[in-house]
Amino acid sequence: MAGNRTDHAASDLTFCTTVNHSQFDQDNFQEELDSLLLYKTAKVIREIALYFIYPSGLVTNTISFFVMNMRHNRKLTTCLYLCIIAVGDNMMLLRAAIPSLLETMSLTNEVTSLTCKAYIFSIHILGGFCAYSVVFMTLERFCAVIYPHKTNVICTRRRVHFLTFFNAVVNIIFFSPLLVSAGLVDNNCKTCARYKENNWHMTLYSVFGMIFYPIIPVLALFGMNFAIVLTLCRRRKLTAAVQTSTTRTSSKERQITLMLLLVSVTFVVLLLPFQVKDSIFMGISKTATPSEAAMDSFSFSLTYHLMLLNHAINFYLYLISGAKFRADLMRLFGIRSSSGPSSSVSVAGSREDGPRDKSGEGNSAESPNHIHSVSGPPRD
């Protein structure tokens, strides 16, 4: 967490943006730092996150939860996944807001070693849990598209409950070493660090952590989404050849393809900049100049809050790519759709597909397939 002297971005990074007293007078250093444009921009980014991104994300995730929990959606496995992810996203945003609130209220000096460990442990667990919830949901979608005749066995609520429990347990076990390694470090300012000491054990653990997240989720999501899009394109060509596809079916396939590409690109664009910075550029020296400190503060604030935006943007991705989500949203607020009653949001082939509508088309495949946008925890 940030020290009062340098007002560095509230985070769980292990390095302070400070200098040795023997080289710089701290007051002069801070005064010069405050005058730099990049440092001022970093402050603005943190304020935008605190007063807009976090609150709006909490509100929109809550709305998404209620939409997915509507009566005709409750038995759908995809909607169950999206409810779980919405809750995880809100917990991540609440956790991310804590350091900024402490900084705003000038309470950073009240942070203890125990609260530091809990803070770092929670962000890693929540980030990993959200990421792998998306992976499991996409895996279900992958099975529904690739093996449509087995979806009654694969896509069940019981399986969702099991995978969610398994996901939580694995993340708790994997990140449990942080309860030992994390703590407060005082290098001219108080910092809540992931590793109080850097040794070969922690270096090896950080390598496995990078593989666990984000490499595995990113590769899995891209692989499955690519296979889904490819399969849908092939099916579209086949149905067009035998003249059995309708305009509505083609529209559904286009929406699914657009949605998969949209959420995948969003996921990478928002997540990877922070992961790259956090892995390659671990921090700056205590002998840094004010300009170097300002650049570090700006680059961290920008990439870190882009990563957190993953947890606040899903509602808007649903609006853009999910016609059924828009229809259900209107129903939630009592607004009648000119196109008539909306059917439930679903993944084609889910076991609990709900009743068919009057047109006999049942639940469509226009589910707002969520890609987080993971965010995930800072990685070493």
N, C-alpha and C positions, 0 to 999 in steps of 0.2 A: 504494500500500500504506500501511498505517497507520503513523503516527509513534508513537514510544514515549510522547510526552508526553500525547497525547490519546486513545490507544487507540481511534481511529476504526475503523469497520467495515473489515475487510480488503477492498480492492477496487481497481479501476483508475480511480476517479474522479479528476478533475483538481483538486479543491479540498480543502484541509485544514480541519479544524474547529479552528482556532486563532485567537489574537488577537494584536494588536500588543503588544510589550513596553511601549510607552509608555502604554497604556491599562489593562492588567491585569498583575498579577504572575502569571506562569505557574503557580506552585505553588498560589496561592489559586484561580485559575481551575479547575485540574484537581481540586482538593479539592471545590469546589462542584459541578462537573460530575459527579463520582463519587457525590455524594449525591442526585442527581435520579433519580426513579423511571423516567422514560423512558430514560435512559442505562443504568440497570441492566437494564431490559428488553431493550435492544439487545444488551447483553452476553450475556444468557441466550439470545437467539435465535441468536447466533453459536455459542454452545456447543452448543446443540441441533443445529445444522447440522453442526458438526465431529464430534460424538460419536454422532449418530444418522442424520441425513439422508444424509450422504456415505457412511458405511459400509454402511447398509442399501441405499442405491441401487446401490452397487457389487455387492453380493451378489445383489440381485433382478435387476439387468440381466444379470449373468452367468448366472443360472438361465434367464432368458428366452432368452438366446443359445443355451444347450444345448437347450432345448425346440425352438426354431426350427431347430436343426441336427440334429434326430433324423433317422434314415435316411429315413422316409417323408415328411419335410418338405424335405429338402435340395434337391430339384429344383424346388421351388415358388418362383416369383418373389417373392411376397409375403413368404415366410419369409426369403428372401435380403435383402430390404429391411430387415426387422425385425432381422436379425442385424447388418447394417451400422449401423442406428440404435442398437442396444444398445451396440456398440463405441464409437460417437461419444458416447453419453450417459456411458459410463464415463470416457472421456477428459476430458469436460467436468467431471465431478465431481472427478476427480483434480486437474485444473488449478485448480478453485475451492478445493480444500482447501489448496493450497500457501500462500497468504497467511496463513490461519488458523494453519497449523503454524509458519510463520516467526514470527508474532506470539506464539504460545504458547512458543516456544523463545527468544524475545527476539533474533531474528536479522534483524530488519527493517533494521538499520543495515548489514548485509552486502550488501544489494541494490545491484547496479551498474546503470549505464545500459543495458548490453547485455541483462542479464536482465530489466530492465523492459520493453524493447522486445519481447523474446520472449514475455513474460507477456501483454502486451496483444494482440500479434499473434495468439497462439494462441487466446485466448478468443473473439475475433471470428471467426476461421476456423471453430472448432469449433461455435459457435452458429449461424453461417450454414449450415454443412454439414449439421447436424442438421435445421434448419428445412426446407431444400430437399430433403433426403432424404424427409421426410414429404410434401412437396408432390408429388414424383415418384411416390411410392408411391400417394398418393391419386389422382393422375392416371391411373395404371394401373388402379386400381379403377374410376374414372370411365369409362374406355374399356371395361372389361369389362362394366359395367352398361348403358351407353348404346349401345355397339356390340358386342353379344355375338357376332356372327358374324365379327368381325375380331380377336378376342382371340388366336387362334393366331399371328397375325402381330405383334400389338402386345406381348403379354405374353411376352417371352423373356428368358432369363438374359443373353444377349449385350447386350440393350438395357439391362438393369439395370447391367451392368458399365460400359457406355459412359456412361450418365447419372451414375453414381457418380464416374467419373473426370472427367467434364465439370463436375460440381458442385464437386469439390475444386479443380480448376484455376481456375474462375471466382472462387471465394471467395479463393483465394490472390492472384489478380491484383487483385481489387477492394479487398482490405484491405492490400495492399502499401504504400500511402502511410503507414500507421501505423508502419512500420519507420523512417521518416524523422521523422515528427511526434512520436512518443512519446519519453518520457524522464523523468528525475528532475527534479522541481521542489522547491526548498527555500524554502517560505514559512513559516518558523519550525518547520516539520517536513518530513521527507522524504516526498514523494508521488510515486508512479508515475503519471504523467499521460498521457492519450492525446495531448494537444497541449501541447507546451512553450510554444508561442506561439499566441495566438488572432488570426487574421487572416481576410480575406475568402476566401482559398483554403480554409482549414479550415472556415469557415462553410458554404461551398458544398458541400464534400465531406460534411459532416455531414448536409446536407439530402438529398443523394443516398443517403447511408447509411441514413437513416430510410426512404426509399422502398424501397431494396433489402431492408432488414429493419427493422421487421416488417411494413410495409404490404403489400407484394406477397404474402408467404406467407399472411398472415391473410385477405386478400381472396380469394386463390386457393382456400384451404382451405374457406372458407365457401361460396364459389360452387359448387365441385365437390360438397361434401357436401350442399348444398341440392338440387342437381340429382339426386344419387344417391337421396336420400330421396324426392324427388318422383316419380322414375321407379319406384321400388319400390312406392310407394303406388298408383300408377296400375296397375301390373301386377297388384297384389293385387286390385284392384277388377275388372279384366278377367277374371282367372282365377276369381274368385268368381262372376262373371256366367255363365260357361260351366260352372261346377261342376267344374273340373279341379284346383283347389288342394286340397292335403291339409293336415291339421293340422300336420304336420311342416314343410311349406313355409312356412305362415303363421308358425310359431314362428321359423323362420330369419329371415324378413323383419323380424319384431319385434325380434329380437336385433340385426340389422344396424342398424336405425333407432335403437335405443337406444344402440348403440355409437357411431354417428356423432355423435349429439347429445351424448353423454357426453364424448367426447374433444374435441369442438369447444369445448364450454363450459369444460372444464377448461383447455384451451389458452389461451383468452382470459382467464379468471379469474386464472390464475397468471402470465401473461406481461405483459399490458398495464399493470398498476399500475406496474411498474418502468420500462417504456418511457415512460409518461406522465411520471413523476417525473423521469426522466433527461433528457427532452427539454424540459420546461417549466421545471423547477426545477433549474438546473444546479449549485447549490451555495450556500453562505452566505458572507457577507463575513468577512474576517479580524477585523473589529471586532464579531463576533457576541457576544452574551451567552451565559452557560452554558446558559440555558434554550433559546435558539435552537440552540445546538450539540447539545444533547440531543435536541431534536426532529428535527434533521437526521440524527443518528446512528440514531435509532429508525426513522424513515421509510425510510431507506436499507436498514437491516438487514432490515426486514420485507419490503419489495418485492423486494429483491435475492435473498433466500433463497426467496421464493415463486417467483421466476423459475427458480431452480436446482432447485426441487422438480419442475419439468417433466421434468427428466432422471432423476428417481428414482421417479416415480409410475407409470410405464407398466405395470410388472408387475401392479399392483393393478387398473388399468383392464382389462387382459387377463382377470384373474380374474373381474371383475364381469361383463364383457360377452361373453366367449368360452367357450362350453361345450367346444369342441374343445381350446382351450388348457388348460382344467382337466383334461380327460381325458389329454392328452399329458403334463401335469405329473405326474399320478399314475403314468403309465407310466414317466416318467423316474426316479422314486423307487421303482419296483417295487411300486406299490400297484395292485391290481386294481380296476377300476371295476365296480360292480354292473350297469351298463348294457351291459357287454360291451366288446370291443375298440374302441378309439377310432380314428376315421379321421383323416387328416391335416388340418392347418390350412391352409386355402387360400382363395384368392379365386376365385369362380366364373368359369370361362372362362379360367383360366390355361393356358398352353400345356402345361406339365409338370404335369398334374393328378394324376399318380400312378395306381396301380391302384385299381379300384373295390373296395368291400368286399362282403361276402357278400349284403347286402341290395340291391346294385346301385345304391346311391345315390351312390357315389363321394365325392369331396371336396366338402364343403359350402361355402357362402359365409360361414361363421361365423368368418372370419378375424379375429383381434384387430387391426383396422385402427388403426394407431398414429398418434395425433396427439401430438405432443410437448407437446409438450409440450415448445421450443425455447429451448431456450431460448436463449435466445440471448444474445448479448453485450450489454453496456451500449451504448446508442446515444447519439450526440450529436445 
